[in-house]
Amino acid sequence: MILTLTTITRKRYASGSRGTDGRWSATSSTSNIAGSEPQTLSAQELQMLPEGERNADSRVFFTTADVRTSSQHDGVEADHVSWDSGTTYYRVLQVEPHGLYDHNRVTVSRVREAG
């Protein structure tokens, strides 16, 4: 059971494709889900992330909502989530069942700004 819930914006991507410029393109839809207040990862948890994600701003939260990671096989980008009115988005890295209750532990990493 999640005791304190906050509203999290989830951006979900449809299957996409790579354009002639090499960039990935996919349409997205946005909805709100409920989850715990995201928290920073411990040093030990950071070490468990893939190498390219260890230096990023990573967080963890708990939710009963459907969230998904990327799938190269299906050509689907991971969900992106935000809890600060959509000004900063985080990409879903891991979704793991947690405890005896029907909720998941979701690990996310801040999306780097295009520059």
N, C-alpha and C positions, 0 to 999 in steps of 0.2 A: 504494500500500500504506500502510495506517495502522499506524504503529509501536506506539503505546501506546493501548490501548483502555480505556474506562471504561463502566460500565453507565449507560444513560440510560433513564428511564421515559418512554414515549410514551403520551399520552392521545389516542385517536382518537374523533372524533365522527361519529355517523350523521347523515343528513339531518335537519334540524330545521324548526321553524316558529316564527312570532312569535305570542305569546299575546295575550289581550285587554289585558294591561297593557303591551304593546309590547316585552317582553323576549323574547330569542331563547331557545329551549329545544331541547335535543337530548340524546339518550342518548350515553354514552361508554363505551369499553372501554380498559383499560390493559394494556400489555405492556412488556417490557424489550427494548431494542435496544443494540447496541454502537456506540460512536463515540469519536472523539478527545476529549480533555479540552477543554471549551469555553473559548474565549479572548475577551477584549474586542476590540472593533473599533478600528481606528486612526481618527484624526480624518478622514482622507480617506474611509474606508469609511462612517463615520457620515454624511457629507455626501451619500452616494449613496442613503441610505434615504429613504423617503417622509417628507414634512415632519412629520407627526404622530408619527413614530417616532424622530426624531433626538435627543430629550432622554431617551428611555427607556434603561434598562439593556439594551444589545444585545450579543449574543455571536455567535460563529461556531464550528462544529464540523464534522467530516468523518465520514461514515458510508456504509456500503454498504446500510443498511436503507432500506426504503420510508418516506419521510416526505412529507407533502403540505401545500400551502398551501390557503387558503380558495378556494371556488368559489361566487361569487354565482349563477352559472347553475344549478349543481346544489344550491344551498342547503346547502353543507357548510362547516363551520367548519374552520379550519386545525388541524393537530395541535398539541398542547401538549406540551412536553418538560420534564423535570426531572432533575437529576443530584445533588440534595441530599436524597434520601429523600422527595421529593414535597412539600417545604415551600414551594418557590418554582417557579412554572411560567413557561415562556417560550413564546410563540406563534411558529410557523414563518412567516417572512416570505418567504424565498426559498430555492429549492432549485436548484442549478446543477451540471451535470456538471463534474468537476474533474480535469484532467491526463489522463495516459495510463491511469490505473488505473480500475477500475470502482467509483468512489465519488463522492459528492456533497458539495459545500460547502453547508452549511445555515446560513442567517442567521436568528437568533431575537431576539425582543424580549420583555422581561419583561411578564407579564400584570399589569395594574393591579388592585389589591385593590378589591373592591366596598366602597363606604363609604357 
